């Protein structure tokens, strides 16, 4: 990429605070982390950093890029957060808000009818031990679960002792098998318990993996990587068929879906996590390349790309630490 077309990340941080970064696209959305909610931030950031190739395939529309918030930790929206949330173009909020925060969700829409609200729900991690974590809706989702809902390691022990715990940084969390009854249940649940409230404009599926990492994790389990991807594709297809062509479907793969990934056919796009951190190891040029891949994909559905500005670094440390501005390179 020519020097003149590189994105100066420090300049973006100066403009929008340590939690946000921007890139261009026909339909682009961006992430501002929850800790930055109180910071005064412009709703749009003018950008003119596309290469000649990018300009020939993707042009920024007036009013782009957009800003958004990804906050799946909170089951309930606090009253003081309503006006702050209403400032942004796109929100990914926990699906439990459909139960605990119907009033705040309605108020956000009243304040900003143009914002897009996505219901966050995980396809990758659930705590099913007693006492269970999560809220009212998650309990309803898992009420009919059976042992075959979960991915198991190969072996001779009891299935419950062989449940795959895919991420050491989330000890005790197990991973759903997308080729099991979980797949049908999660889509039906979203349709009947969440989207039926008319409070959301789409779905944000977390942990929608496609890369070599998931293949490594499944190497010694009872489901192959190809079967896993088939199951995820089926979930996305069923979501599109049940919820219709106009809702937004986003997935979080961590970094990227490959060019040939079948998920593109049903999802509007995906999230790129940890954009300014070092957990996933992507630099800006690489992320811009992934953004362009997304924007070139066949529509419908219309393309949306979300770059997350999580600056978390080195997940292997015992305590979570965060990159400061001085740690970020141009």
C-alpha positions as CSV (number, residue, x, y, z in Angstrom):
1,X,0.0,0.0,0.0
2,X,1.5,3.4,-0.9
3,X,2.7,5.5,2.0
4,X,0.1,8.2,1.2
5,X,-2.7,5.7,1.5
6,X,-1.7,4.2,4.9
7,X,-4.0,4.8,7.8
8,X,-2.3,6.7,10.6
9,X,-3.9,4.9,13.6
10,X,-2.6,7.5,16.1
11,X,-4.5,10.2,14.2
12,X,-7.7,8.2,14.4
13,X,-7.2,7.6,18.1
14,X,-6.7,11.4,18.6
15,X,-10.0,12.0,16.7
16,X,-12.2,9.4,18.2
17,X,-10.6,8.2,21.5
18,X,-8.6,5.1,22.4
19,X,-11.5,2.8,21.6
20,X,-12.4,3.5,18.0
21,X,-10.9,3.1,14.5
22,X,-12.3,3.4,11.0
23,X,-12.1,2.0,7.6
24,X,-14.2,2.5,4.4
25,X,-16.8,0.5,2.7
26,X,-20.1,0.6,0.9
27,X,-21.7,-0.2,4.3
28,X,-19.3,-0.1,7.2
29,X,-19.8,-0.1,10.9
30,X,-17.3,0.4,13.7
31,X,-16.8,-0.5,17.3
32,X,-16.4,1.7,20.4
33,X,-15.7,-0.3,23.5
34,X,-17.9,0.2,26.5
35,X,-15.3,1.9,28.6
36,X,-15.3,4.8,26.1
37,X,-19.0,5.5,26.4
38,X,-18.5,8.8,28.2
39,X,-15.9,10.2,25.7
40,X,-17.1,12.9,23.3
41,X,-16.8,11.3,19.9
42,X,-17.9,12.4,16.4
43,X,-20.5,10.2,14.8
44,X,-18.6,10.0,11.5
45,X,-14.9,10.3,10.6
46,X,-14.0,11.7,7.1
47,X,-11.5,9.3,5.5
48,X,-9.6,9.4,2.3
49,X,-7.1,6.5,2.6
50,X,-8.3,4.1,0.0
51,X,-5.9,2.8,-2.6
52,X,-6.7,3.1,-6.3
53,X,-7.8,-0.5,-6.3
54,X,-10.1,0.1,-3.4
55,X,-11.6,3.1,-5.0
56,X,-12.5,1.2,-8.1
57,X,-14.4,-1.4,-6.1
58,X,-15.7,0.5,-3.1
59,X,-16.6,4.1,-2.5
60,X,-17.6,5.8,0.7
61,X,-21.1,7.0,0.7
62,X,-21.9,10.4,2.3
63,X,-22.0,10.1,6.0
64,X,-19.6,7.1,6.1
65,X,-17.8,5.6,8.0
66,X,-20.2,4.8,10.8
67,X,-19.6,4.1,14.4
68,X,-21.1,1.5,16.7
69,X,-20.8,-0.2,20.1
70,X,-20.4,-3.9,20.8
71,X,-21.4,-4.6,24.4
72,X,-22.5,-8.2,25.1
73,X,-21.5,-8.3,28.8
74,X,-24.5,-6.5,30.2
75,X,-27.9,-8.3,30.5
76,X,-29.6,-5.0,31.3
77,X,-29.3,-1.5,29.8
78,X,-29.0,1.2,32.6
79,X,-31.1,4.3,32.2
80,X,-27.9,6.5,32.1
81,X,-26.8,4.5,29.0
82,X,-29.8,5.1,26.8
83,X,-28.8,8.5,25.4
84,X,-25.2,7.3,25.0
85,X,-26.3,4.2,23.0
86,X,-28.6,6.2,20.9
87,X,-25.7,8.3,19.5
88,X,-24.3,5.4,17.5
89,X,-25.2,4.0,14.1
90,X,-25.1,0.3,15.1
91,X,-25.3,-1.5,18.4
92,X,-24.6,-5.2,19.2
93,X,-26.3,-5.8,22.6
94,X,-26.9,-8.9,24.6
95,X,-30.1,-10.8,23.5
96,X,-31.1,-10.8,27.2
97,X,-32.0,-7.1,26.8
98,X,-35.1,-8.3,25.0
99,X,-36.3,-9.5,28.5
100,X,-34.6,-7.1,31.0
101,X,-34.5,-3.9,29.0
102,X,-37.5,-3.6,26.6
103,X,-38.1,0.0,27.7
104,X,-34.6,1.2,27.2
105,X,-34.4,-0.5,23.7
106,X,-37.6,1.3,22.7
107,X,-36.3,4.6,24.0
108,X,-33.0,4.2,22.0
109,X,-35.1,3.7,18.8
110,X,-37.2,6.7,19.7
111,X,-34.2,8.9,20.1
112,X,-32.4,7.5,17.0
113,X,-34.8,5.7,14.6
114,X,-31.9,5.2,12.2
115,X,-29.7,3.2,14.5
116,X,-29.4,-0.6,13.8
117,X,-29.7,-2.8,16.9
118,X,-28.4,-6.4,16.7
119,X,-29.1,-9.1,19.2
120,X,-25.8,-10.7,20.3
121,X,-25.8,-14.4,21.0
122,X,-23.0,-16.9,21.1
123,X,-22.5,-20.0,19.0
124,X,-19.3,-20.9,20.8
125,X,-19.4,-20.7,24.6
126,X,-22.0,-21.7,27.2
127,X,-21.6,-22.4,30.9
128,X,-23.9,-25.3,31.6
129,X,-22.7,-26.4,35.0
130,X,-24.9,-25.8,38.1
131,X,-25.3,-23.0,39.0
132,X,-25.6,-21.8,35.5
133,X,-24.4,-18.3,34.4
134,X,-26.4,-16.1,32.1
135,X,-29.9,-14.7,32.5
136,X,-33.6,-15.5,32.0
137,X,-33.5,-16.0,28.2
138,X,-30.4,-18.1,28.2
139,X,-32.0,-20.4,30.8
140,X,-35.0,-20.7,28.5
141,X,-32.7,-21.4,25.5
142,X,-30.8,-24.2,27.4
143,X,-33.9,-25.6,29.2
144,X,-34.3,-28.5,26.7
145,X,-30.6,-29.1,26.1
146,X,-29.3,-32.6,26.1
147,X,-25.7,-34.0,26.1
148,X,-25.6,-34.3,22.4
149,X,-25.9,-30.5,22.1
150,X,-22.2,-30.2,23.0
151,X,-18.9,-31.0,21.2
152,X,-17.1,-33.9,22.9
153,X,-13.5,-35.1,22.7
154,X,-13.0,-38.6,21.6
155,X,-12.4,-41.2,24.3
156,X,-14.1,-43.8,26.5
157,X,-15.1,-41.6,29.5
158,X,-18.7,-40.4,30.0
159,X,-19.8,-37.7,27.5
160,X,-20.1,-35.1,30.2
161,X,-16.5,-35.6,31.1
162,X,-15.4,-35.2,27.5
163,X,-17.1,-31.9,26.7
164,X,-14.8,-29.7,24.7
165,X,-13.6,-26.6,26.6
166,X,-12.2,-24.8,23.6
167,X,-10.7,-21.7,25.2
168,X,-8.5,-21.8,28.4
169,X,-9.3,-18.2,29.0
170,X,-12.9,-19.2,29.5
171,X,-12.6,-22.2,31.9
172,X,-15.8,-24.2,32.3
173,X,-17.4,-23.0,29.1
174,X,-18.4,-25.6,26.6
175,X,-19.0,-25.4,22.9
176,X,-22.3,-26.2,21.1
177,X,-22.3,-28.7,18.3
178,X,-23.8,-26.9,15.3
179,X,-24.8,-30.3,13.8
180,X,-27.0,-31.1,16.8
181,X,-30.5,-30.0,18.1
182,X,-28.8,-26.8,19.4
183,X,-28.8,-25.4,15.8
184,X,-32.5,-25.7,15.3
185,X,-33.3,-24.5,18.8
186,X,-31.1,-21.4,18.7
187,X,-32.7,-20.1,15.5
188,X,-36.2,-20.9,16.6
189,X,-35.5,-19.3,20.0
190,X,-34.2,-16.1,18.4
191,X,-37.3,-15.9,16.1
192,X,-39.9,-16.5,18.8
193,X,-38.3,-15.0,22.0
194,X,-36.1,-12.2,20.7
195,X,-36.8,-10.9,17.2
196,X,-40.6,-11.2,17.7
197,X,-40.3,-8.2,20.1
198,X,-39.5,-5.9,17.1
199,X,-36.7,-4.4,19.2
200,X,-33.9,-5.6,17.1
201,X,-32.9,-5.1,13.4
202,X,-30.7,-8.2,13.2
203,X,-28.5,-10.8,14.9
204,X,-24.9,-10.7,15.9
205,X,-23.6,-14.3,16.2
206,X,-20.4,-14.5,18.2
207,X,-17.8,-17.3,17.7
208,X,-18.6,-18.0,14.0
209,X,-15.2,-19.6,13.3
210,X,-13.9,-20.6,9.9
211,X,-10.1,-20.4,10.1
212,X,-7.4,-23.0,10.8
213,X,-7.7,-22.4,14.6
214,X,-11.1,-24.2,14.8
215,X,-9.7,-27.0,12.7
216,X,-6.9,-27.5,15.3
217,X,-9.4,-27.4,18.2
218,X,-11.6,-30.0,16.6
219,X,-8.8,-32.4,15.6
220,X,-9.5,-34.8,18.5
221,X,-13.2,-34.5,18.8
222,X,-16.3,-36.3,17.5
223,X,-17.0,-33.7,14.8
224,X,-14.8,-32.8,11.9
225,X,-14.0,-29.2,10.9
226,X,-16.0,-29.6,7.7
227,X,-19.0,-30.9,9.6
228,X,-18.7,-27.9,12.0
229,X,-18.7,-25.5,9.1
230,X,-21.7,-27.2,7.5
231,X,-23.5,-26.8,10.8
232,X,-22.7,-23.1,11.1
233,X,-23.8,-22.6,7.5
234,X,-27.1,-24.2,8.2
235,X,-27.6,-21.9,11.2
236,X,-27.0,-18.9,9.1
237,X,-29.2,-20.2,6.3
238,X,-32.1,-21.0,8.7
239,X,-31.7,-17.5,10.3
240,X,-32.0,-15.8,6.9
241,X,-35.0,-18.0,5.9
242,X,-36.9,-17.5,9.1
243,X,-36.1,-13.8,9.7
244,X,-36.2,-12.6,6.2
245,X,-34.0,-10.7,3.7
246,X,-34.0,-7.3,5.4
247,X,-32.5,-8.2,8.8
248,X,-28.8,-7.8,9.3
249,X,-26.8,-11.0,10.2
250,X,-23.3,-10.5,11.4
251,X,-20.8,-13.1,12.6
252,X,-17.6,-12.8,14.7
253,X,-14.9,-15.1,13.5
254,X,-12.2,-13.3,15.4
255,X,-10.3,-12.2,12.3
256,X,-11.7,-13.4,9.0
257,X,-13.7,-15.8,6.8
258,X,-11.9,-17.2,3.8
259,X,-12.8,-16.2,0.2
260,X,-14.6,-19.6,-0.2
261,X,-16.4,-19.6,3.1
262,X,-20.0,-20.5,2.7
263,X,-21.1,-18.1,5.5
264,X,-20.9,-15.2,3.1
265,X,-24.0,-16.4,1.2
266,X,-26.3,-15.8,4.2
267,X,-24.6,-13.2,6.4
268,X,-24.2,-9.5,5.6
269,X,-20.6,-9.6,6.8
270,X,-18.4,-10.1,9.8
271,X,-16.7,-8.4,12.7
272,X,-12.9,-8.1,13.0
273,X,-12.0,-8.4,16.6
274,X,-9.1,-6.8,18.5
275,X,-8.2,-4.3,15.7
276,X,-5.6,-2.4,17.6
277,X,-4.5,-5.1,20.0
278,X,-2.2,-8.0,19.5
279,X,-4.4,-11.0,20.4
280,X,-5.1,-12.0,16.8
281,X,-2.0,-10.5,15.2
282,X,-3.6,-8.5,12.3
283,X,-2.1,-5.2,11.3
284,X,-4.0,-2.4,9.6
285,X,-3.1,-3.3,6.1
286,X,-4.3,-6.8,6.6
287,X,-7.6,-5.7,8.1
288,X,-8.2,-3.3,5.2
289,X,-7.6,-6.2,2.8
290,X,-10.2,-8.3,4.7
291,X,-12.7,-5.4,4.6
292,X,-12.3,-5.2,0.8
293,X,-12.9,-8.9,0.5
294,X,-16.2,-8.5,2.3
295,X,-17.3,-5.6,0.2
296,X,-16.6,-7.5,-3.0
297,X,-18.9,-10.4,-2.0
298,X,-22.0,-11.0,-4.0
299,X,-25.2,-9.3,-2.8
300,X,-27.8,-9.9,-1.6
301,X,-27.5,-9.7,1.3
302,X,-26.1,-6.2,1.4
303,X,-22.6,-6.0,2.8
304,X,-21.7,-4.7,6.2
305,X,-18.2,-4.7,7.7
306,X,-17.4,-4.1,11.3
307,X,-13.9,-3.4,12.6
308,X,-13.6,-3.7,16.4
309,X,-11.2,-1.4,18.2
310,X,-10.6,-3.6,21.2
311,X,-7.0,-2.9,22.2
312,X,-6.5,-5.8,24.5
313,X,-3.1,-7.3,24.3
314,X,-1.4,-10.6,25.2
315,X,-4.2,-12.8,26.5
316,X,-1.6,-15.2,27.8
317,X,-0.9,-12.9,30.7
318,X,-2.4,-13.8,34.1
319,X,-4.2,-10.5,34.3
320,X,-5.8,-8.7,31.3
321,X,-3.9,-5.6,30.2
322,X,-4.6,-3.0,27.5
323,X,-2.5,-1.3,25.0
324,X,-2.1,2.5,25.5
325,X,-1.8,5.0,22.8
326,X,2.0,5.1,23.0
327,X,2.0,1.3,22.4
328,X,0.3,1.7,19.0
329,X,2.4,2.0,15.9
330,X,1.6,4.1,12.9
